[in-house]
Amino acid sequence: MLRLPDIDIETSWIRSLKDSALAGLTLV
């Protein structure tokens, strides 16, 4: 059960990372 929050944090981190990458690609 303690791992669920970790997974949530990982997912949100990956999501924000993808968003940043997409934003960077769009800017370029």
VEXLUM-477484 format. One record per residue (C-alpha): residue number from 1; residue in one letter; x, y, z. Coordinates in pm, 1 decimal, padded with zeros to 6 digits, m for minus. Layout:
<pts>
<pt><num>NUM</num><residuo>a</residuo><px>X</px><py>Y</py><pz>Z</pz></pt>
...
</pts>
This chain:
<pts>
<pt><num>1</num><residuo>m</residuo><px>00000.0</px><py>00000.0</py><pz>00000.0</pz></pt>
<pt><num>2</num><residuo>l</residuo><px>00293.4</px><py>00232.8</py><pz>00064.6</pz></pt>
<pt><num>3</num><residuo>r</residuo><px>00396.2</px><py>00182.8</py><pz>m00296.3</pz></pt>
<pt><num>4</num><residuo>l</residuo><px>00077.6</px><py>00331.8</py><pz>m00441.1</pz></pt>
<pt><num>5</num><residuo>p</residuo><px>00180.6</px><py>00692.4</py><pz>m00360.0</pz></pt>
<pt><num>6</num><residuo>d</residuo><px>00524.9</px><py>00625.0</py><pz>m00507.4</pz></pt>
<pt><num>7</num><residuo>i</residuo><px>00366.5</px><py>00500.7</py><pz>m00829.0</pz></pt>
<pt><num>8</num><residuo>d</residuo><px>00141.0</px><py>00806.8</py><pz>m00834.4</pz></pt>
<pt><num>9</num><residuo>i</residuo><px>00440.3</px><py>01037.3</py><pz>m00793.2</pz></pt>
<pt><num>10</num><residuo>e</residuo><px>00629.3</px><py>00849.2</py><pz>m01064.2</pz></pt>
<pt><num>11</num><residuo>t</residuo><px>00334.0</px><py>00870.9</py><pz>m01303.6</pz></pt>
<pt><num>12</num><residuo>s</residuo><px>00288.1</px><py>01244.4</py><pz>m01246.5</pz></pt>
<pt><num>13</num><residuo>w</residuo><px>00665.4</px><py>01295.3</py><pz>m01286.4</pz></pt>
<pt><num>14</num><residuo>i</residuo><px>00666.0</px><py>01103.8</py><pz>m01615.0</pz></pt>
<pt><num>15</num><residuo>r</residuo><px>00357.1</px><py>01295.6</py><pz>m01724.2</pz></pt>
<pt><num>16</num><residuo>s</residuo><px>00513.6</px><py>01634.6</py><pz>m01652.8</pz></pt>
<pt><num>17</num><residuo>l</residuo><px>00832.1</px><py>01516.5</py><pz>m01823.6</pz></pt>
<pt><num>18</num><residuo>k</residuo><px>00632.5</px><py>01419.2</py><pz>m02134.8</pz></pt>
<pt><num>19</num><residuo>d</residuo><px>00449.8</px><py>01753.7</py><pz>m02125.1</pz></pt>
<pt><num>20</num><residuo>s</residuo><px>00782.5</px><py>01937.4</py><pz>m02102.6</pz></pt>
<pt><num>21</num><residuo>a</residuo><px>00921.7</px><py>01735.7</py><pz>m02394.0</pz></pt>
<pt><num>22</num><residuo>l</residuo><px>00610.1</px><py>01800.9</py><pz>m02602.2</pz></pt>
<pt><num>23</num><residuo>a</residuo><px>00623.2</px><py>02172.8</py><pz>m02518.0</pz></pt>
<pt><num>24</num><residuo>g</residuo><px>00991.0</px><py>02182.0</py><pz>m02616.6</pz></pt>
<pt><num>25</num><residuo>l</residuo><px>00918.3</px><py>02008.0</py><pz>m02946.2</pz></pt>
<pt><num>26</num><residuo>t</residuo><px>00634.9</px><py>02249.4</py><pz>m03016.4</pz></pt>
<pt><num>27</num><residuo>l</residuo><px>00858.5</px><py>02550.0</py><pz>m02945.3</pz></pt>
<pt><num>28</num><residuo>v</residuo><px>01124.4</px><py>02415.1</py><pz>m03180.7</pz></pt>
</pts>
